[in-house]
Every structure is written in C-alpha cells, then in structure tokens.
Amino acid sequence: MSQLNSKFIASSVVAIAIVTLFFALTATGDDDKESALVANTIVPQLKEFKIDRKITKEAQDCITCHTKESKGIVADWASSRHAHSNITCVDCHIAGPVDKDVSTRHMEYSKIAISAVVSPKDCSRCHPSESAEYAKSKHANTIELINKIDPWINHGLNNDVEKETGCYHCHGSEVKITDGKFDSTTWPNVGVGRINPDGSKGSCSSCHTRHKFSLAEARKPEACGQCHLGPDHPQIEIFHESKHGAIYAAEGQTWNWDAAPGSWTAGVDYRAPSCSVCHMSGVNGLKASHDVTERLSWETQAPVTVRPADFKPWPAQNDWKEERAKMVKVCLACHSQAWADSHFERLDRTVHNYNEVYFMPTQAKVDELYEKGLADKTLPMDEKIEIELYELWHHEGRRARFGAAMMAPDYAWWHGFYEMKKRCMVIDEEVEKLLESGKPGKIFNVRGTSAPLKKK
C-alpha cells in the first residue's frame, strides 16, 4: 500500500469518527430538546364523543306512539340536531332518582319511568358548560330577584291569577306536583327561572323551544322579545328602532343563523348584531356564555342605577370594567375604538342624568312625606304617589336608560326622559299638596285577592 493511500485511509477514519461523534452529540441534544418539549407540553382534556346510530326498541316505541298521539312534537324532533345525532325521547325524558314528576299515565303504556319536565340538569349531561353558565345568570335566578325588588310580588299586591298569566309566564315559578299530577297553577311553565322538580333552576326551552331546540331561533331577537317587551322593558321594540334592528329587518332573513357555536362571525354570517351577539355569543375573540349577567357595566333595571356588583338584590360576581371591556370588544367587531368609547361615555352621562336629575331628587321628596307621616310605607303601592314613583323608575326610567344603551333615540327621549319630566311634575304637585294640607294621602284598595272560582 502506498504512502498516499495510507494517508487517505487514515484521514477517512478520522473524518468518519468526527461525523459519528457529531451525530451522536446532535442526537443527544435532540433527545434532550424533545424531552423538554414533552415536559412543557399542555395536554388538553379530550372530550368524549359517542353517537350510537342505533335506536333502541324503547326509543322506537316512543316515536311510533307519539307519531300518532302528537305529530307536531315528533316533526319538530325529527328536524332537530338531536334527531340527527340519534338523541331520542328516552335520552332526555328518562326519570332520574330525584325526579318527582314521573308520569303515572305513561307507566300505563311503558315500564320506563319518564319525567315530563326536561330541566337544565338533564341538559347538562351533554351541555355541561352551558348549564353551569346559565345556573349563575339572572335568568335562572329571576324568581329570587323579583321576590326581592318587585313590590307586586313581594307584598302580594297582585293575585294568583294575575301572577300565573303574567309574571310567572316569563319569570317562572316552582313546579308543584300533587298526588302524582301537576298543579295547574304552576304548569305549563317555561319561565327562565322555573324551579324544577329535580331542584335545578330554569328552562332551556324558554329560548330554544321544544322539541326542535333550534340554535337559529335562539339567536334571533324574537326569542328575547317573548319577554323583553312592553312598557317596563321594551328591549325588542328598542332593538327594532335602532340601526341594528333596521339592518336586521332589511336583510336578516339572508344571514347564516345556523353557524356552529364559536364560528358565528360578524361580516360573514351576519351584518348587524342581534341580542344574543352582544350578550351571549362568541365574537371577536370573546368566549360564548349563557350567563346574560356578563358584559354589563350598569344595572339599568334598578331604581337607582348602580354597578352590577353593587346591586343588592343580585350582586354580580364580576368587575364592571372587565365586563365593559368585553362589550366594547363586541362593538369593535364592526366599529372603531373611538366610536365604541364615545358610545359608552354617552351611556355613562345618561345614567348620571337619570340618577341625579330625576330619580334621586324625587325619591328624596317622597321620603320627606314618609318622615312627616304624610305617606305610609306599610304597603309600597297603595297610594297614588307611590305608584307614580314606581313608574318613574320602572317604566320611563328604564326606557330612557335602555334606549341610550341600545341606540334608540325615540325611546331615550320621547318614551323616556320626556315622560319622566311629566311624571315628575305630577309627583311634585302631589308632594306640594300633601305638605300644604298636612294630611296623609288617600290609601286605595289594590285588589290583591283572587276572586273565588264559581262552580257550575
């Protein structure tokens, strides 16, 4: 072997050794990096999905029977997402161990214990987040709320018939069962704060009406307008007056109302927000929520406007600044920062104007009458001046504040502040008359007792 070849072989051996060492070191470094990467990796909790395409005999029996007995129910269910995922009658209506509303009539046809009331607790088996959010909202707890702030309810100033057909229809009441049958004074009942036989609160079908439980239906403003209307909380009328409502009326029928939760996008699926966009939907990076208490920076339903955490009947467990930032973020999906900031500054001025110019000075005048014995606090709604003060905040005062918040100038002014001016004149005149006379105001019969049912 020549000297040249010997040098070439030696050089090759050295080169191979160096390359081998390099790869060994590099491999060791990669292993360390990989180990570190694995150690710092966040592994999310994986959801468990299981859709059984088979329909059990028991479920098929329900469908067959109800196709004859109640075709509308089956038709709604058949076009629902539940049906497409093979969620059947049994899956929602099967009675749990704490259900008190087991249908005795149904037991005549089937040995399966069926509960007529499908509660948020039942829905939570598949929708745990939505049920948990709803449970802490003002919707779910509205019975407690009205029992504290509404003088008609908490002083028995309206009778049972009036509560059943009015208040409880939207707010809900406790579902009662006597001798295995529903008490007709508490059922039917789809109130948002309904207290169910299993102890849970609320009714998902208030917004997602049974048995279709449509996402599109719940997203449209008409779902909210079932309850949020009228002289004391005309949000649906205010919405339709606003620019948002005008755009919705012109082209809302062409929008994509069925987009999957979290993917419903401004400018793509809809051009202007509905109630659910501002108060509930996932938009512009915000998480969707079934807690309508969120995103509010003022408690505009209260007699004196306060921050939600300071609203004593139902103090919110949040920071109004964080909630306002969320609502501003909703606005920024379509508007500029300057536009959004100016809107909320205007709302703040409206709140201050209502508190300082109208309600608080008027309340102080009525309080003076109480102190001098010229008005009686025993019942808060049996004197003319008490009714006038109530409507000042509960009717015109709310309309002014809601109108400003939702950009409806006719409600902010003509139905709001203008009507408040007239109301304050009436109150001032009554106060002056009582102070001059030195005699208490007249107490009226508020007709709070139900008339007895005449038997035929």
BANUTI-78008 format. One record per residue (C-alpha): residue in one letter; x, y, z. Coordinates in nm, 4 decimals. Layout:
# BANUTI-78008
   residuo         xx         yy         zz
         A          X          Y          Z
...
This chain:
# BANUTI-78008
   residuo         xx         yy         zz
         M     0.0000     0.0000     0.0000
         S     0.1446     0.3378    -0.0975
         Q     0.2079     0.6158     0.1484
         L    -0.0585     0.8262    -0.0250
         N    -0.3227     0.5560     0.0200
         S    -0.2248     0.5130     0.3834
         K    -0.2759     0.8861     0.4451
         F    -0.6101     0.8791     0.2625
         I    -0.7373     0.5850     0.4715
         A    -0.6211     0.7466     0.7954
         S    -0.7888     1.0730     0.7014
         S    -1.1105     0.8895     0.6169
         V    -1.1107     0.7083     0.9503
         V    -1.0678     1.0378     1.1357
         A    -1.3416     1.2016     0.9286
         I    -1.5820     0.9154     0.9938
         A    -1.5046     0.9328     1.3659
         I    -1.5704     1.3070     1.3715
         V    -1.9016     1.2693     1.1790
         T    -2.0094     0.9843     1.4070
         L    -1.9300     1.1882     1.7169
         F    -2.1162     1.4883     1.5704
         F    -2.4306     1.2862     1.5040
         A    -2.4078     1.1237     1.8475
         L    -2.3877     1.4632     2.0151
         T    -2.6603     1.6058     1.7928
         A    -2.8849     1.3098     1.8633
         T    -2.8309     1.3503     2.2339
         G    -2.9173     1.7185     2.2065
         D    -3.2349     1.6383     2.0099
         D    -3.3401     1.3845     2.2711
         D    -3.2942     1.6416     2.5457
         K    -3.4886     1.9005     2.3493
         E    -3.7631     1.6514     2.2770
         S    -3.7825     1.5524     2.6447
         A    -3.8024     1.9167     2.7470
         L    -4.0676     1.9815     2.4832
         V    -4.2786     1.6916     2.6042
         A    -4.2389     1.8025     2.9643
         N    -4.3687     2.1534     2.8794
         T    -4.6493     2.0408     2.6520
         I    -5.0047     2.1135     2.7683
         V    -5.2329     1.8208     2.7033
         P    -5.5944     1.9423     2.6934
         Q    -5.8728     1.7317     2.8349
         L    -6.0190     1.5478     2.5410
         K    -6.3933     1.5407     2.5011
         E    -6.5600     1.2072     2.4671
         F    -6.7890     1.1782     2.1695
         K    -7.0129     0.8831     2.1193
         I    -7.3001     0.8750     1.8750
         D    -7.4819     0.5462     1.8640
         R    -7.6610     0.5280     1.5301
         K    -7.8872     0.2515     1.6526
         I    -8.2236     0.3405     1.8003
         T    -8.3272     0.1187     2.0875
         K    -8.6601    -0.0598     2.0844
         E    -8.7804     0.1593     2.3734
         A    -8.6935     0.4760     2.1820
         Q    -8.8574     0.3449     1.8675
         D    -9.1727     0.2684     2.0648
         C    -9.1839     0.6317     2.1821
         I    -9.1513     0.7591     1.8255
         T    -9.4136     0.5198     1.6909
         C    -9.6675     0.6071     1.9594
         H    -9.6132     0.9827     1.9534
         T    -9.6310     0.9921     1.5754
         K    -9.9974     0.9070     1.6286
         E   -10.0585     1.0948     1.9528
         S    -9.8622     1.4186     1.8959
         K    -9.7351     1.4540     1.5404
         G    -9.6119     1.8094     1.5908
         I    -9.3709     1.7033     1.8634
         V    -9.2237     1.4258     1.6529
         A    -9.1981     1.6517     1.3473
         D    -9.0040     1.9126     1.5469
         W    -8.7753     1.6496     1.6927
         A    -8.7184     1.4830     1.3534
         S    -8.5832     1.8079     1.2066
         S    -8.3612     1.8831     1.5052
         R    -7.9892     1.8312     1.5585
         H    -8.0847     1.5979     1.8406
         A    -8.2544     1.3639     1.5981
         H    -7.9605     1.3787     1.3575
         S    -7.7373     1.2651     1.6438
         N    -7.9877     0.9984     1.7482
         I    -8.0737     1.1732     2.0733
         T    -8.4205     1.0353     2.1303
         C    -8.7160     1.0946     2.3654
         V    -8.5782     0.8493     2.6209
         D    -8.2377     1.0211     2.6378
         C    -8.3936     1.3490     2.7589
         H    -8.7091     1.2344     2.9379
         I    -8.5898     0.9311     3.1325
         A    -8.6517     0.9994     3.5007
         G    -8.3646     1.0350     3.7417
         P    -8.3621     0.9247     4.1076
         V    -8.4619     1.2723     4.2365
         D    -8.7313     1.3437     3.9796
         K    -9.0718     1.3856     4.1395
         D    -9.2631     1.4258     3.8138
         V    -9.2645     1.0646     3.6928
         S    -9.5618     1.0284     3.4591
         T    -9.8080     0.7759     3.6015
         R   -10.0077     0.7896     3.2777
         H    -9.7014     0.6916     3.0779
         M    -9.6492     0.3899     3.3010
         E    -9.9740     0.2515     3.1603
         Y    -9.8021     0.2164     2.8220
         S    -9.4405     0.1545     2.9157
         K    -9.2451     0.0398     3.2196
         I    -8.9873     0.3125     3.1582
         A    -9.0086     0.5906     3.4178
         I    -9.0496     0.9117     3.2215
         S    -9.0157     1.2662     3.3551
         A    -9.2269     1.5255     3.1750
         V    -9.0064     1.8181     3.2783
         V    -8.6708     1.8284     3.0993
         S    -8.4572     2.0538     3.3171
         P    -8.1149     2.2175     3.2774
         K    -7.9845     1.9346     3.4963
         D    -8.0987     1.6868     3.2307
         C    -7.9482     1.9013     2.9533
         S    -7.6187     1.9214     3.1441
         R    -7.5450     1.5575     3.0626
         C    -7.4495     1.6765     2.7123
         H    -7.4201     2.0530     2.7657
         P    -7.2327     2.0937     3.0967
         S    -7.0736     2.4326     3.0273
         E    -7.3928     2.5936     2.9039
         S    -7.5890     2.4628     3.2017
         A    -7.3279     2.5844     3.4523
         E    -7.3194     2.9321     3.2957
         Y    -7.6966     2.9540     3.2875
         A    -7.7240     2.8458     3.6525
         K    -7.5382     3.1565     3.7736
         S    -7.7218     3.4018     3.5480
         K    -8.0027     3.6419     3.6358
         H    -8.2270     3.4389     3.4071
         A    -8.2004     3.1241     3.6184
         N    -8.2332     3.3173     3.9445
         T    -8.5007     3.5606     3.8401
         I    -8.7617     3.4335     4.0884
         E    -8.5332     3.5270     4.3772
         L    -8.4691     3.8597     4.2074
         I    -8.8334     3.9624     4.1595
         N    -8.9231     3.8413     4.5074
         K    -8.6766     4.0972     4.6397
         I    -8.7366     4.4012     4.4201
         D    -9.0865     4.3765     4.2766
         P    -9.3490     4.5178     4.5156
         W    -9.6319     4.3442     4.3307
         I    -9.4870     4.0037     4.4126
         N    -9.3194     4.0547     4.7496
         H    -9.6182     4.2363     4.9006
         G    -9.8919     4.0227     4.7431
         L   -10.0405     4.3177     4.5556
         N   -10.1404     4.1097     4.2555
         N   -10.3449     3.7947     4.2923
         D   -10.2613     3.4397     4.1911
         V   -10.4399     3.4559     3.8561
         E   -10.2504     3.7720     3.7630
         K    -9.9173     3.6167     3.8628
         E    -9.9832     3.2926     3.6733
         T   -10.0849     3.4599     3.3474
         G    -9.8403     3.7492     3.3743
         C    -9.5327     3.7470     3.5984
         Y    -9.4710     3.3739     3.6189
         H    -9.5155     3.3114     3.2483
         C    -9.1767     3.4737     3.1786
         H    -9.0060     3.4615     3.5173
         G    -9.1231     3.1106     3.6059
         S    -9.2358     2.9637     3.9355
         E    -9.1853     2.6433     4.1306
         V    -9.3349     2.3430     3.9524
         K    -9.5551     2.1639     4.2047
         I    -9.6918     1.8104     4.1890
         T    -9.9847     1.6872     4.3943
         D   -10.0911     1.3204     4.4029
         G    -9.8738     1.2450     4.1030
         K   -10.0275     1.5248     3.8936
         F    -9.9056     1.8710     3.8008
         D   -10.0611     2.1580     3.9887
         S   -10.2320     2.3647     3.7156
         T   -10.1286     2.6863     3.8897
         T    -9.7631     2.6021     3.8184
         W    -9.7833     2.4054     3.4926
         P    -9.7433     2.4599     3.1952
         N    -9.4313     2.6553     3.2816
         V    -9.1370     2.7603     3.0639
         G    -9.0206     3.0587     3.2709
         V    -8.6483     3.1312     3.2594
         G    -8.6240     3.0968     3.6380
         R    -8.8535     2.7958     3.6760
         I    -8.7721     2.5797     3.9778
         N    -8.7850     2.2216     3.8574
         P    -8.8892     1.9078     4.0471
         D    -8.5256     1.7909     4.0468
         G    -8.4173     2.1127     4.2221
         S    -8.2489     2.2770     3.9232
         K    -8.3437     2.6248     3.8043
         G    -8.4525     2.7396     3.4624
         S    -8.5888     2.6175     3.1337
         C    -8.3680     2.5828     2.8283
         S    -8.6818     2.5700     2.6134
         S    -8.7589     2.9314     2.7064
         C    -8.5209     3.0290     2.4263
         H    -8.4609     2.7001     2.2390
         T    -8.8247     2.5984     2.2084
         R    -8.9037     2.2311     2.2239
         H    -8.8772     1.9907     2.0534
         K    -8.6607     2.1381     1.7818
         F    -8.4297     2.3303     2.0174
         S    -8.3147     2.5467     1.7283
         L    -7.9886     2.7374     1.7588
         A    -8.1050     2.9772     1.4868
         E    -8.4289     3.0510     1.6711
         A    -8.2481     3.1356     1.9949
         R    -8.0093     3.3679     1.8104
         K    -8.2852     3.5812     1.6598
         P    -8.4134     3.8836     1.8552
         E    -8.7701     3.7499     1.8538
         A    -8.6634     3.4809     2.1021
         C    -8.5767     3.7532     2.3543
         G    -8.8794     3.9597     2.2520
         Q    -9.1143     3.7000     2.4010
         C    -9.0421     3.8519     2.7446
         H    -8.8366     4.1664     2.6888
         L    -9.1154     4.3919     2.5610
         G    -9.3791     4.6319     2.6814
         P    -9.3825     4.9481     2.8926
         D    -9.1271     4.8397     3.1520
         H    -8.8597     4.6572     2.9489
         P    -8.9148     4.7165     2.5752
         Q    -8.5820     4.5815     2.4545
         I    -8.7334     4.4230     2.1441
         E    -8.9041     4.7484     2.0421
         I    -8.5826     4.9393     2.1144
         F    -8.3824     4.6931     1.9047
         H    -8.6166     4.7279     1.6075
         E    -8.5882     5.1085     1.6268
         S    -8.2079     5.1016     1.6326
         K    -7.9812     5.0916     1.3274
         H    -7.9005     4.7311     1.4166
         G    -8.2696     4.6436     1.4055
         A    -8.3233     4.8305     1.0782
         I    -8.0456     4.6308     0.9118
         Y    -8.1856     4.3082     1.0562
         A    -8.5335     4.3897     0.9208
         A    -8.3927     4.4634     0.5758
         E    -8.1751     4.1579     0.5273
         G    -8.1737     3.9352     0.8361
         Q    -8.3579     3.6600     0.6508
         T    -8.0481     3.6082     0.4343
         W    -7.7989     3.5663     0.7219
         N    -7.6480     3.2381     0.8311
         W    -7.8186     3.1687     1.1631
         D    -7.7070     2.8050     1.1833
         A    -7.3296     2.8501     1.2059
         A    -7.1632     2.6349     1.4708
         P    -7.1159     2.7943     1.8156
         G    -6.7891     2.9865     1.8270
         S    -6.7759     3.0252     1.4499
         W    -7.0653     3.2713     1.4043
         T    -6.8800     3.5718     1.2632
         A    -6.9681     3.9375     1.2114
         G    -6.9433     4.0416     0.8469
         V    -6.9524     3.6802     0.7351
         D    -7.2637     3.5227     0.8853
         Y    -7.4449     3.8427     0.9890
         R    -7.4077     4.2151     0.9242
         A    -7.5522     4.3591     1.2468
         P    -7.5821     4.2104     1.5952
         S    -7.8926     4.0591     1.7472
         C    -7.9472     4.0446     2.1249
         S    -7.7538     3.7197     2.1514
         V    -7.4486     3.8585     1.9689
         C    -7.3949     4.1375     2.2224
         H    -7.4924     3.9498     2.5374
         M    -7.4039     3.5844     2.4789
         S    -7.2275     3.4894     2.1554
         G    -6.8620     3.4154     2.0968
         V    -6.7490     3.7170     1.8916
         N    -6.4192     3.8880     1.8168
         G    -6.2230     3.6521     2.0416
         L    -6.4724     3.6508     2.3314
         K    -6.5995     3.3227     2.4676
         A    -6.9678     3.2493     2.4257
         S    -7.1658     3.2435     2.7501
         H    -7.5154     3.1522     2.8654
         D    -7.4750     3.3905     3.1596
         V    -7.6549     3.7062     3.0491
         T    -7.5277     3.8801     3.3639
         E    -7.1914     3.9181     3.1895
         R    -7.0852     4.2138     2.9732
         L    -7.2989     4.4620     3.1708
         S    -7.1356     4.7696     3.3221
         W    -7.4552     4.9188     3.4717
         E    -7.7627     4.7706     3.6401
         T    -8.0105     4.9744     3.4367
         Q    -8.3205     4.7904     3.5601
         A    -8.2709     4.9120     3.9178
         P    -8.4418     5.2193     4.0716
         V    -8.1020     5.3892     4.1149
         T    -7.8526     5.2826     3.8500
         V    -7.5565     5.1084     4.0138
         R    -7.2714     4.8866     3.9075
         P    -7.3821     4.5201     3.8791
         A    -7.1682     4.4140     4.1778
         D    -7.3433     4.6804     4.3908
         F    -7.6969     4.5676     4.3024
         K    -7.8003     4.4321     4.6436
         P    -8.0863     4.2023     4.5328
         W    -7.8497     4.0169     4.2987
         P    -7.4851     4.1328     4.3204
         A    -7.2824     4.0202     4.0185
         Q    -6.9632     3.8318     4.0952
         N    -6.7526     4.0260     3.8492
         D    -6.5766     4.3550     3.7786
         W    -6.7761     4.6018     3.5677
         K    -6.4593     4.7313     3.3995
         E    -6.3766     4.3835     3.2719
         E    -6.7343     4.3345     3.1560
         R    -6.7394     4.6674     2.9756
         A    -6.4154     4.5742     2.8030
         K    -6.5908     4.2620     2.6782
         M    -6.8854     4.4596     2.5426
         V    -6.6511     4.7091     2.3783
         K    -6.4789     4.4145     2.2120
         V    -6.8149     4.3105     2.0690
         C    -6.8571     4.6601     1.9244
         L    -6.5057     4.6505     1.7767
         A    -6.6072     4.3608     1.5532
         C    -6.7768     4.6268     1.3370
         H    -6.6915     4.9710     1.4806
         S    -6.3804     5.1756     1.5588
         Q    -6.2350     5.2216     1.9064
         A    -6.3318     5.5899     1.9042
         W    -6.6917     5.5043     1.8120
         A    -6.7219     5.2432     2.0886
         D    -6.5599     5.4635     2.3548
         S    -6.7855     5.7581     2.2706
         H    -7.0974     5.5405     2.2851
         F    -7.0234     5.4197     2.6370
         E    -6.9236     5.7658     2.7581
         R    -7.2664     5.8841     2.6374
         L    -7.4329     5.5972     2.8234
         D    -7.2500     5.6975     3.1427
         R    -7.3787     6.0548     3.1063
         T    -7.7325     5.9219     3.0556
         V    -7.7092     5.7179     3.3741
         H    -7.5801     6.0169     3.5699
         N    -7.8587     6.2372     3.4299
         Y    -8.1270     5.9844     3.5271
         N    -7.9870     5.9299     3.8790
         E    -7.9064     6.2892     3.9710
         V    -8.1755     6.4892     3.7904
         Y    -8.4777     6.2613     3.8085
         F    -8.4917     5.9622     4.0405
         M    -8.2838     6.0549     4.3451
         P    -8.4323     6.4043     4.3980
         T    -8.7836     6.2641     4.3512
         Q    -8.7192     5.9779     4.5915
         A    -8.5963     6.2314     4.8453
         K    -8.9269     6.4216     4.8219
         V    -9.1302     6.1065     4.8790
         D    -8.9022     6.0111     5.1706
         E    -8.9817     6.3501     5.3266
         L    -9.3509     6.2594     5.3166
         Y    -9.2763     5.9306     5.4941
         E    -9.0756     6.1122     5.7633
         K    -9.3598     6.3573     5.8262
         G    -9.6260     6.0865     5.8350
         L    -9.7934     6.2160     5.5187
         A    -9.7401     5.8867     5.3347
         D    -9.7490     5.5298     5.4655
         K    -9.4692     5.2806     5.3965
         T    -9.6666     4.9763     5.5137
         L    -9.7588     4.8869     5.1557
         P    -9.5469     5.0482     4.8841
         M    -9.8152     5.0599     4.6134
         D   -10.1422     5.1645     4.7774
         E   -10.1036     5.5405     4.7421
         K   -10.1051     5.7482     4.4270
         I    -9.7606     5.8980     4.4850
         E    -9.6072     5.5517     4.5351
         I    -9.7458     5.4324     4.2016
         E    -9.6084     5.7434     4.0324
         L    -9.2604     5.6934     4.1822
         Y    -9.2650     5.3253     4.0854
         E    -9.3462     5.4012     3.7234
         L    -9.0828     5.6764     3.7155
         W    -8.8046     5.4188     3.7504
         H    -8.9783     5.1001     3.6381
         H    -9.1252     5.2434     3.3168
         E    -8.9905     5.5733     3.1835
         G    -8.6601     5.5454     3.3700
         R    -8.5814     5.2066     3.2258
         R    -8.6860     5.3136     2.8767
         A    -8.4516     5.6147     2.8860
         R    -8.1578     5.4057     3.0018
         F    -8.2250     5.1088     2.7737
         G    -8.2813     5.3417     2.4777
         A    -7.9428     5.5060     2.5331
         A    -7.7662     5.1727     2.5798
         M    -7.9141     5.0242     2.2602
         M    -7.9149     5.3418     2.0471
         A    -8.2886     5.4049     2.0136
         P    -8.3361     5.7838     2.0373
         D    -8.7180     5.7774     2.0404
         Y    -8.7159     5.5559     2.3491
         A    -8.4364     5.7518     2.5160
         W    -8.6232     6.0822     2.4734
         W    -8.9979     6.0624     2.3973
         H    -9.0726     5.7380     2.5807
         G    -8.8019     5.8067     2.8388
         F    -8.6844     6.1462     2.9601
         Y    -8.9835     6.3372     2.8193
         E    -9.2269     6.1086     3.0008
         M    -9.0140     6.1341     3.3166
         K    -9.0488     6.5131     3.3095
         K    -9.4277     6.4790     3.3013
         R    -9.4200     6.2168     3.5777
         C    -9.2018     6.4377     3.7985
         M    -9.4475     6.7251     3.7557
         V    -9.7304     6.5022     3.8818
         I    -9.5215     6.3847     4.1781
         D    -9.4076     6.7379     4.2656
         E    -9.7664     6.8594     4.2596
         E    -9.8820     6.5746     4.4853
         V    -9.5949     6.6343     4.7300
         E    -9.6728     7.0049     4.7466
         K   -10.0424     6.9358     4.8057
         L    -9.9720     6.6946     5.0918
         L    -9.7170     6.9266     5.2548
         E    -9.9607     7.2180     5.2403
         S   -10.2556     7.0197     5.3764
         G   -10.0570     6.8414     5.6444
         K   -10.2887     6.5425     5.5949
         P   -10.1820     6.1937     5.4769
         G   -10.2591     6.0871     5.1216
         K   -10.5520     5.8630     5.0442
         I   -10.4915     5.4875     5.0625
         F   -10.6560     5.2792     4.7911
         N   -10.7671     4.9167     4.7689
         V   -10.5130     4.7464     4.5430
         R   -10.7378     4.4427     4.4816
         G   -10.4762     4.1846     4.5651
         T   -10.7083     3.8930     4.6384
         S   -10.8180     3.6394     4.3775
         A   -11.1910     3.6142     4.3096
         P   -11.3345     3.2755     4.4123
         L   -11.3979     3.0344     4.1261
         K   -11.7710     2.9850     4.0778
         K   -11.8695     2.6219     4.0454
         K   -12.1257     2.5292     3.7822
